[in-house]
Amino acid sequence: MTDLPAYLRPFVLGVLEGSGVRVDRLGEIDLYRPPGTARGGAILFVHGGPGPDGLEVMPRDWPVYKGYATAAARRGLVAAVVDHSLIHGLDRLVEAADEVEAAVAVLRSDPRVDPDRVGLWFFSGAGLLAGEWLDSRPDWLRFVSLTYPLLATPPGVDDLVTAAEVIGKHKDLPVLLTRAGLEREELAGPVAEFVSAGGAALDIIDVPKGHHGFDMLDHTEESRAAVTKALDWAIAHLGEQPGDDGKLLVPPPPARKKAATPRRRTPATAKAGVAVQETPVAAEPATQQAPKATPAPAAPVAPVAQTPLVDLGAATVAAVTVDTPAARAIGREHAAYAAHDLEAFLAMYSPTARIQLADGSELKGRRFLREYYRPRFDAGRCKTEVIQKIMLGEWVVEHVNCYEDDGPTAQLALYRVVDGLITDVEFRA
């Protein structure tokens, strides 16, 4: 075992072959679903970073994260592990924050997940991402768990909201810290400050003889007990098990209201004119809405002239009525758009998605999509009528009427879908 890189060593609870647990890969997210069809709570496990030199296996394939997710799924939860950019360096911190936010939206939209019962579990360097969730505390967030976290942003790295600044801001949000007794010095100091600031708002599991990464390095009864206790804590706080008095540890949230997603500090290197704002959380999964589309006529439709999306080919493509995975993804995007559900809408896009608007301007990445679309969603200006549609592999082409203040405008919309997420869109008027 010692010949293996630390990240490839076994999970301390052993190799968990979850009976009936199904693992589905969607883009950068692995979803672990328990047996059965019941809807329940969910946990997103967020790995740390940066990774070691010569990294050959991405974190979602590390035994430790596969072990945590399988253990949660065996207990009846949907679990997810997301690969994000922090593994490549701390200079990718803000990008990683966007990717984790997108993963949350995907997880909450899964039909097996109760979108009002989701917890976030951060490890190591991902502790730098936790502060924004502690600060915003959306209604659906049932807990935040931190395992041997990095909590102090190193010099020269774009700063997000830090956990110590906001711990205890929301008294009703359970927070768990699993603390390694033999933690590295540069991490132990900020963790101590976090504990001091958290006070009674913080639950703590101590692993006195544990190192950073004890859940894969220290195969001891102490480590196994700490991991088991943390899983028990998380599962109970999702309402899956009653407390001593027979009541759920965290009662269901009150009637839904608009809740903020994480507040970002705009880094100094951000493009001018773009400010990150709070946005509403999806009220319902996009997959539960039915896209409003009129049936496509049988007449062939010519592709857009001079389009740079050359993969569609130059020949006329006949209208296709058979549904495709790409068309279903576009249908979910349209349903979220019609429902004015910004987060469900954005969840259908790749973190690096590119949209070319009819006026020639271009948006790239979820952050810029959010800045562009948020005023339209807030104003209720989200009406589009699909007139014709053709489908070819990963491409969908639509003739649509877009309704603005001055009436409908006819456009052609070209979409490309890869691994269930929209990567390219081009509008032509």
C-alpha positions as CSV (number, residue, x, y, z in Angstrom):
1,M,0.0,0.0,0.0
2,T,2.8,2.4,0.8
3,D,4.1,2.2,-2.8
4,L,0.9,3.8,-4.0
5,P,0.5,7.6,-4.2
6,A,-1.4,8.8,-1.1
7,Y,-4.5,9.7,-3.2
8,L,-4.8,6.1,-4.5
9,R,-4.6,4.4,-1.1
10,P,-7.8,2.6,0.0
11,F,-10.6,4.4,1.9
12,V,-10.4,3.6,5.6
13,L,-13.9,2.0,5.6
14,G,-12.6,-0.5,3.0
15,V,-13.7,-1.1,-0.6
16,L,-17.4,-0.6,-0.5
17,E,-19.2,-2.6,-3.2
18,G,-22.6,-1.0,-2.7
19,S,-25.2,-3.6,-3.4
20,G,-27.6,-2.0,-6.0
21,V,-25.8,1.3,-6.0
22,R,-25.7,2.7,-9.5
23,V,-23.0,5.2,-10.6
24,D,-23.8,7.5,-13.5
25,R,-21.2,9.9,-15.0
26,L,-22.6,13.2,-16.2
27,G,-19.9,15.5,-17.5
28,E,-17.6,16.2,-14.5
29,I,-20.0,14.8,-12.0
30,D,-20.4,11.2,-10.8
31,L,-23.8,10.4,-9.3
32,Y,-24.2,7.5,-6.9
33,R,-27.9,6.4,-6.7
34,P,-29.2,4.0,-4.1
35,P,-31.5,1.1,-4.9
36,G,-35.2,1.8,-5.4
37,T,-37.0,4.8,-6.8
38,A,-37.8,6.9,-3.6
39,R,-36.8,10.6,-3.6
40,G,-34.4,11.6,-0.7
41,G,-31.7,13.8,0.4
42,A,-28.3,14.2,-1.3
43,I,-24.7,15.1,-0.5
44,L,-22.2,16.7,-2.8
45,F,-18.6,15.7,-1.9
46,V,-16.1,18.4,-3.0
47,H,-12.5,17.4,-3.3
48,G,-9.6,19.6,-2.4
49,G,-6.5,20.8,-4.3
50,P,-4.1,21.6,-5.7
51,G,-3.2,18.0,-6.7
52,P,0.3,16.6,-6.6
53,D,2.7,16.8,-9.5
54,G,2.2,14.0,-12.0
55,L,-1.4,13.5,-11.1
56,E,-2.7,10.6,-13.3
57,V,-6.2,10.0,-11.8
58,M,-8.8,12.7,-11.2
59,P,-10.3,12.9,-7.7
60,R,-13.7,11.4,-8.5
61,D,-11.9,8.2,-9.2
62,W,-9.8,8.2,-6.0
63,P,-10.8,5.4,-3.6
64,V,-11.5,7.9,-0.8
65,Y,-14.2,9.8,-2.6
66,K,-15.7,6.7,-4.2
67,G,-15.8,5.3,-0.7
68,Y,-17.6,8.3,0.8
69,A,-20.1,8.4,-2.0
70,T,-20.8,4.7,-2.0
71,A,-21.2,4.7,1.8
72,A,-23.8,7.5,1.6
73,A,-25.7,5.8,-1.3
74,R,-25.8,2.5,0.7
75,R,-27.5,4.5,3.5
76,G,-30.3,5.7,1.0
77,L,-28.9,9.0,-0.2
78,V,-28.0,10.2,-3.6
79,A,-24.3,11.2,-3.5
80,A,-22.2,13.1,-6.0
81,V,-18.5,13.7,-6.5
82,V,-17.5,16.6,-8.8
83,D,-14.1,17.1,-10.5
84,H,-13.3,20.8,-10.4
85,S,-10.5,23.1,-11.4
86,L,-8.9,23.6,-8.0
87,I,-7.1,20.3,-8.5
88,H,-5.0,22.1,-11.1
89,G,-3.9,25.0,-8.9
90,L,-5.1,27.7,-6.4
91,D,-5.1,30.2,-9.3
92,R,-8.3,28.3,-10.5
93,L,-10.2,29.0,-7.2
94,V,-12.9,31.2,-8.7
95,E,-13.4,28.9,-11.7
96,A,-13.7,26.0,-9.2
97,A,-16.3,27.9,-7.3
98,D,-18.4,28.3,-10.4
99,E,-18.1,24.6,-11.2
100,V,-19.2,23.5,-7.7
101,E,-22.2,25.8,-7.9
102,A,-23.1,24.2,-11.3
103,A,-22.7,20.8,-9.8
104,V,-25.1,21.7,-7.0
105,A,-27.7,22.7,-9.6
106,V,-27.3,19.4,-11.5
107,L,-27.6,17.4,-8.3
108,R,-30.7,19.2,-7.1
109,S,-32.4,18.7,-10.5
110,D,-31.9,14.9,-10.3
111,P,-35.3,13.2,-10.1
112,R,-34.2,11.0,-7.2
113,V,-33.2,14.1,-5.1
114,D,-35.4,16.1,-2.9
115,P,-34.1,19.6,-3.9
116,D,-34.8,21.0,-0.4
117,R,-32.5,18.5,1.3
118,V,-29.0,18.8,0.1
119,G,-25.7,19.0,2.1
120,L,-22.2,20.1,1.0
121,W,-19.1,18.3,2.2
122,F,-15.7,20.0,1.6
123,F,-12.3,18.4,1.9
124,S,-8.8,20.0,2.3
125,G,-8.3,22.9,-0.1
126,A,-12.0,23.0,-0.9
127,G,-12.5,24.6,2.5
128,L,-11.7,27.8,0.6
129,L,-15.0,27.3,-1.3
130,A,-17.1,26.8,1.8
131,G,-17.3,30.4,3.0
132,E,-19.7,31.5,0.3
133,W,-22.2,28.8,1.2
134,L,-21.9,29.6,4.9
135,D,-22.6,33.2,4.0
136,S,-25.5,32.8,1.6
137,R,-27.2,29.8,3.3
138,P,-29.8,29.0,0.6
139,D,-33.0,27.4,2.0
140,W,-32.3,23.9,0.6
141,L,-28.8,23.7,2.3
142,R,-29.2,21.4,5.2
143,F,-25.6,21.3,6.4
144,V,-22.0,22.1,5.6
145,S,-19.2,19.6,6.5
146,L,-15.5,20.4,6.5
147,T,-12.9,17.6,6.7
148,Y,-9.2,18.7,7.4
149,P,-10.0,22.0,5.6
150,L,-7.7,24.7,4.2
151,L,-9.4,27.9,5.5
152,A,-6.8,30.7,4.9
153,T,-6.4,31.9,1.3
154,P,-2.7,32.0,0.4
155,P,-1.2,35.3,-0.7
156,G,-1.7,36.2,-4.4
157,V,-4.8,34.0,-4.7
158,D,-8.2,35.6,-5.6
159,D,-10.0,35.8,-2.3
160,L,-13.6,34.5,-1.8
161,V,-15.6,34.9,1.4
162,T,-13.7,33.0,4.1
163,A,-15.4,30.5,6.4
164,A,-14.1,32.2,9.6
165,E,-15.7,35.5,8.5
166,V,-19.3,34.1,8.3
167,I,-19.4,31.0,10.6
168,G,-22.4,31.4,12.9
169,K,-24.1,34.0,10.7
170,H,-27.0,31.6,10.1
171,K,-27.8,30.0,13.5
172,D,-30.0,27.3,11.9
173,L,-27.3,25.9,9.6
174,P,-25.5,22.9,11.0
175,V,-21.8,22.9,10.4
176,L,-19.4,20.0,11.1
177,L,-15.6,20.2,11.4
178,T,-13.6,17.0,11.3
179,R,-10.2,18.0,12.7
180,A,-6.9,16.1,12.3
181,G,-4.8,16.2,15.5
182,L,-1.5,15.9,13.5
183,E,-2.6,18.6,10.9
184,R,0.0,20.5,9.0
185,E,1.0,23.7,10.8
186,E,0.0,26.1,8.0
187,L,-3.5,24.6,8.1
188,A,-3.9,24.1,11.9
189,G,-3.6,27.8,12.8
190,P,-6.6,29.0,10.6
191,V,-8.6,26.0,11.7
192,A,-8.1,27.0,15.4
193,E,-9.3,30.6,14.5
194,F,-12.3,29.1,12.8
195,V,-13.2,27.1,15.9
196,S,-12.8,30.2,18.1
197,A,-15.1,32.2,15.8
198,G,-17.6,29.3,15.4
199,G,-18.3,28.7,19.1
200,A,-21.6,26.9,19.7
201,A,-22.5,27.1,16.0
202,L,-19.9,24.4,15.2
203,D,-19.9,20.6,15.8
204,I,-16.5,19.0,16.0
205,I,-15.1,15.5,15.5
206,D,-11.5,15.3,16.6
207,V,-9.0,12.7,15.3
208,P,-6.1,13.2,17.7
209,K,-3.7,10.8,16.0
210,G,-4.9,11.6,12.5
211,H,-2.9,13.2,9.7
212,H,-4.1,15.4,6.9
213,G,-5.9,12.9,4.7
214,F,-6.4,10.4,7.6
215,D,-9.3,8.8,5.8
216,M,-6.9,7.3,3.3
217,L,-3.6,7.4,5.2
218,D,-4.3,6.3,8.7
219,H,-6.1,2.9,8.7
220,T,-6.9,2.9,12.4
221,E,-10.0,2.4,14.5
222,E,-9.8,6.1,15.4
223,S,-10.0,7.1,11.7
224,R,-12.8,4.6,10.9
225,A,-14.8,5.8,13.9
226,A,-14.4,9.5,12.9
227,V,-15.5,8.8,9.3
228,T,-18.5,6.8,10.4
229,K,-19.5,9.4,12.9
230,A,-19.3,12.2,10.3
231,L,-21.4,10.1,7.9
232,D,-24.0,9.5,10.6
233,W,-24.1,13.2,11.4
234,A,-24.6,14.2,7.8
235,I,-27.3,11.6,7.1
236,A,-29.2,12.6,10.3
237,H,-29.1,16.3,9.4
238,L,-30.7,15.5,6.1
239,G,-33.7,14.2,8.0
240,E,-33.1,10.6,7.2
241,Q,-33.0,9.5,10.8
242,P,-34.8,10.9,13.8
243,G,-33.1,12.5,16.8
244,D,-33.4,11.2,20.4
245,D,-36.8,12.9,20.8
246,G,-38.2,11.3,17.7
247,K,-38.1,14.5,15.7
248,L,-36.0,15.3,12.7
249,L,-32.8,17.1,13.6
250,V,-33.5,19.7,11.0
251,P,-37.2,20.3,10.3
252,P,-38.3,20.8,6.7
253,P,-37.8,24.4,5.5
254,P,-40.8,26.8,5.6
255,A,-42.7,27.8,2.4
256,R,-40.2,28.5,-0.3
257,K,-38.8,31.9,-0.8
258,K,-36.1,33.3,-3.0
259,A,-32.7,32.2,-1.7
260,A,-29.3,33.5,-2.7
261,T,-26.5,31.4,-4.2
262,P,-23.0,32.2,-3.1
263,R,-21.9,35.8,-3.0
264,R,-18.6,36.3,-4.8
265,R,-16.0,38.9,-4.4
266,T,-15.1,40.1,-7.8
267,P,-11.4,39.3,-8.2
268,A,-9.0,42.0,-9.3
269,T,-8.3,40.1,-12.5
270,A,-11.9,39.9,-13.5
271,K,-13.0,41.5,-16.7
272,A,-14.2,45.1,-16.3
273,G,-17.9,45.7,-16.2
274,V,-18.8,42.2,-14.9
275,A,-19.9,42.0,-11.3
276,V,-21.0,38.8,-9.7
277,Q,-24.4,39.1,-8.1
278,E,-26.6,37.0,-5.9
279,T,-29.1,34.9,-7.9
280,P,-32.2,32.9,-7.0
281,V,-32.0,29.2,-6.5
282,A,-34.0,26.9,-8.7
283,A,-37.5,26.4,-7.3
284,E,-38.1,23.1,-9.0
285,P,-35.8,20.8,-11.1
286,A,-35.8,21.6,-14.7
287,T,-36.5,18.0,-15.5
288,Q,-40.0,18.3,-14.0
289,Q,-41.1,21.0,-16.5
290,A,-42.4,20.2,-20.0
291,P,-40.9,22.2,-22.8
292,K,-43.3,24.3,-24.8
293,A,-42.7,23.5,-28.4
294,T,-45.0,23.2,-31.4
295,P,-44.5,20.1,-33.6
296,A,-41.9,20.4,-36.3
297,P,-43.3,20.3,-39.9
298,A,-41.9,17.7,-42.2
299,A,-40.4,20.1,-44.7
300,P,-36.6,20.2,-44.9
301,V,-34.8,23.1,-43.3
302,A,-31.6,24.5,-44.6
303,P,-28.7,25.1,-42.2
304,V,-27.7,28.7,-41.5
305,A,-25.7,30.3,-44.2
306,Q,-22.0,31.1,-43.3
307,T,-22.2,29.5,-39.9
308,P,-18.9,28.8,-38.3
309,L,-20.3,25.7,-36.7
310,V,-19.1,23.6,-39.7
311,D,-19.8,20.3,-38.1
312,L,-23.4,20.6,-39.3
313,G,-22.2,20.3,-42.8
314,A,-23.1,22.5,-45.8
315,A,-25.9,20.3,-47.2
316,T,-29.5,20.7,-46.4
317,V,-30.6,18.6,-43.4
318,A,-34.0,17.0,-43.4
319,A,-36.3,17.7,-40.4
320,V,-35.9,14.9,-37.8
321,T,-38.9,14.0,-35.6
322,V,-37.1,11.3,-33.5
323,D,-36.1,12.5,-30.1
324,T,-32.4,12.5,-29.2
325,P,-30.4,13.0,-26.0
326,A,-29.4,16.4,-27.2
327,A,-33.0,17.4,-27.9
328,R,-34.0,16.3,-24.5
329,A,-31.3,18.5,-22.9
330,I,-32.5,21.4,-24.9
331,G,-36.0,20.7,-23.9
332,R,-35.0,20.9,-20.2
333,E,-33.2,24.2,-20.9
334,H,-36.3,25.6,-22.6
335,A,-38.5,24.5,-19.7
336,A,-36.3,26.2,-17.1
337,Y,-36.3,29.3,-19.3
338,A,-40.1,29.4,-19.6
339,A,-40.4,28.9,-15.8
340,H,-38.0,31.8,-15.2
341,D,-35.7,29.4,-13.2
342,L,-32.3,30.9,-13.7
343,E,-30.3,28.3,-11.8
344,A,-32.0,25.3,-13.5
345,F,-31.4,27.1,-16.8
346,L,-27.7,27.6,-16.1
347,A,-27.3,24.0,-14.9
348,M,-27.9,22.8,-18.4
349,Y,-24.8,24.6,-19.7
350,S,-21.2,23.5,-19.5
351,P,-19.1,25.7,-17.2
352,T,-17.2,26.8,-20.4
353,A,-20.2,27.1,-22.6
354,R,-20.1,29.7,-25.5
355,I,-23.1,31.6,-26.7
356,Q,-22.9,33.9,-29.8
357,L,-25.8,36.3,-29.8
358,A,-27.6,37.6,-32.9
359,D,-25.8,40.9,-32.7
360,G,-22.4,39.2,-32.9
361,S,-21.5,39.6,-29.2
362,E,-20.3,36.5,-27.4
363,L,-20.8,35.1,-23.8
364,K,-18.4,32.5,-22.5
365,G,-18.8,30.6,-19.2
366,R,-21.7,30.4,-16.7
367,R,-20.7,33.6,-14.9
368,F,-21.2,35.7,-18.0
369,L,-24.4,33.9,-18.9
370,R,-25.7,34.6,-15.5
371,E,-24.9,38.3,-15.8
372,Y,-26.6,38.5,-19.2
373,Y,-29.7,36.5,-18.4
374,R,-30.4,37.5,-14.8
375,P,-32.1,40.9,-15.7
376,R,-34.3,39.1,-18.3
377,F,-35.3,36.4,-15.8
378,D,-36.0,39.0,-13.1
379,A,-38.1,41.1,-15.5
380,G,-40.1,38.0,-16.7
381,R,-38.8,38.4,-20.3
382,C,-38.4,34.7,-21.0
383,K,-40.8,33.8,-23.8
384,T,-39.7,31.8,-26.9
385,E,-41.8,29.9,-29.3
386,V,-40.3,27.0,-31.2
387,I,-41.6,26.9,-34.8
388,Q,-39.4,24.2,-36.4
389,K,-36.7,21.9,-35.0
390,I,-34.2,19.5,-36.6
391,M,-31.8,17.1,-34.7
392,L,-28.6,15.6,-35.9
393,G,-26.4,13.7,-33.3
394,E,-25.2,16.2,-30.7
395,W,-26.7,19.2,-32.6
396,V,-30.2,20.7,-32.4
397,V,-31.3,23.5,-34.8
398,E,-34.4,25.5,-34.1
399,H,-36.5,28.2,-35.9
400,V,-37.9,30.3,-33.0
401,N,-39.8,33.4,-32.3
402,C,-38.3,35.4,-29.4
403,Y,-40.7,37.8,-27.7
404,E,-39.3,41.1,-26.5
405,D,-41.0,44.4,-25.6
406,D,-41.4,45.2,-29.3
407,G,-43.0,41.9,-30.3
408,P,-41.7,38.6,-31.7
409,T,-38.3,38.3,-33.6
410,A,-37.6,35.3,-35.8
411,Q,-34.2,33.7,-35.2
412,L,-32.4,30.5,-35.9
413,A,-30.7,28.9,-32.8
414,L,-28.0,26.2,-33.2
415,Y,-27.2,24.2,-30.1
416,R,-24.4,21.6,-29.4
417,V,-24.8,19.2,-26.5
418,V,-21.9,17.1,-25.1
419,D,-22.4,14.7,-22.2
420,G,-25.8,16.1,-21.4
421,L,-24.6,19.8,-21.2
422,I,-24.9,22.6,-23.7
423,T,-21.4,23.6,-24.9
424,D,-22.2,25.9,-27.9
425,V,-25.1,28.1,-29.0
426,E,-25.4,30.5,-31.9
427,F,-28.3,32.7,-32.7
428,R,-28.9,34.2,-36.2
429,A,-31.6,36.8,-36.8
